[in-house]
């Protein structure tokens, strides 16, 4: 029989993402190497929230499928069906990683030629004027 961990109250269940074994430098990190605990994962289940949330109009800020970031000290790691899961309160989640097509900082702003956006790193073409 398969089991599902159903979180209670303001708890969130997060599945860890496999650590990237290839670093930007091209170095391959072998399995078993001492690594810090994962700090991002995918939400697989959320609790209903706290009793007073509904009256106050508060909704759970994350949903199943969200790619979230959390501190290494967040929650408790449990194993269910041979899968490592993090159970933590929603307040321990630092944020949701979202894909964006356009940088909200530099889009619509006139970056000087040759400068780069401090948020997304996009660079503009030098204007050739000095």
C-alpha positions in Angstrom: 0.0 0.0 0.0 1.3 3.4 -1.0 1.4 6.2 1.6 0.9 10.0 1.3 2.0 12.4 4.0 -0.9 14.9 4.5 0.3 18.0 6.4 -1.8 19.5 9.1 -2.5 23.2 9.9 0.1 25.5 8.4 2.6 22.7 7.5 4.1 22.2 4.1 5.6 19.0 2.6 8.5 19.6 0.3 10.4 17.1 -1.9 14.1 17.8 -2.1 15.5 18.4 -5.5 18.5 16.3 -6.4 21.7 18.3 -5.9 23.4 19.4 -9.1 26.4 17.2 -9.5 28.1 19.4 -12.1 29.2 22.8 -10.9 29.4 25.8 -13.2 33.1 25.3 -13.4 32.6 21.9 -14.9 33.7 20.0 -11.8 31.7 16.8 -11.2 31.0 16.3 -7.5 30.9 12.6 -6.7 27.9 11.2 -4.7 28.6 10.8 -1.0 30.7 14.0 -0.8 29.9 16.0 2.3 27.4 18.6 1.1 25.2 21.1 2.8 21.5 20.1 3.1 19.3 21.0 0.2 17.8 24.5 0.3 15.2 24.2 -2.4 12.6 21.8 -3.5 9.1 21.2 -4.9 6.0 21.6 -2.7 4.0 18.3 -2.9 1.3 19.0 -0.2 0.1 21.9 1.9 -2.0 21.9 5.0 -5.4 23.8 5.3 -3.9 26.7 7.2 -4.7 27.8 10.8 -8.2 28.2 12.1 -8.3 32.0 12.1 -6.9 32.3 8.5 -10.2 31.9 6.8 -11.9 34.6 8.9 -9.0 37.0 8.2 -8.9 36.2 4.5 -5.5 34.6 4.7 -4.7 32.0 2.1 -1.8 29.5 2.0 0.9 31.4 0.0 2.3 28.2 -1.6 0.7 25.5 -3.6 1.7 22.0 -4.7 4.1 22.2 -7.6 5.8 25.4 -6.4 9.6 25.5 -6.5 10.5 26.9 -3.1 13.6 28.1 -1.2 14.1 27.4 2.5 16.9 27.8 5.0 19.0 24.7 5.9 17.6 24.8 9.4 14.0 24.6 8.2 11.6 21.9 9.5 12.2 18.2 10.0 13.3 15.7 7.3 11.3 12.5 7.2 11.4 9.5 4.9 8.2 8.2 3.4 8.2 5.5 0.8 12.0 5.8 0.5 11.7 9.4 -0.4 13.2 12.3 1.7 10.6 14.9 2.5 10.9 18.2 4.4 8.0 19.0 6.7 8.0 22.7 7.8 5.7 25.5 8.6 4.9 27.8 5.7 6.5 30.7 7.5 9.9 28.9 7.2 9.6 29.0 3.4 11.7 32.0 2.2 10.1 32.3 -1.2 8.9 30.8 -4.5 11.2 30.6 -7.5 9.3 31.7 -10.6 10.4 31.7 -14.2 10.2 35.1 -15.7 10.4 36.0 -19.4 11.2 39.7 -18.7 13.2 41.2 -15.9 10.8 43.5 -14.0 13.8 45.8 -13.0 15.4 46.6 -16.4 12.5 46.2 -18.7 11.3 49.6 -19.8 14.3 51.3 -18.3 16.9 52.8 -20.5 20.1 51.2 -19.3 23.2 53.2 -20.5 25.0 51.5 -23.4 27.3 48.7 -22.2 25.9 48.6 -18.7 24.4 45.5 -17.2 21.2 45.1 -15.2 22.0 44.6 -11.5 19.2 42.1 -11.2 19.3 39.8 -14.3 22.7 40.7 -15.7 21.4 41.6 -19.1 23.8 43.9 -20.9 22.9 46.6 -23.4 24.9 47.2 -26.5 27.5 50.0 -26.2 26.3 53.1 -28.1 29.7 54.0 -29.4 29.3 57.5 -28.1 31.8 58.8 -25.6 
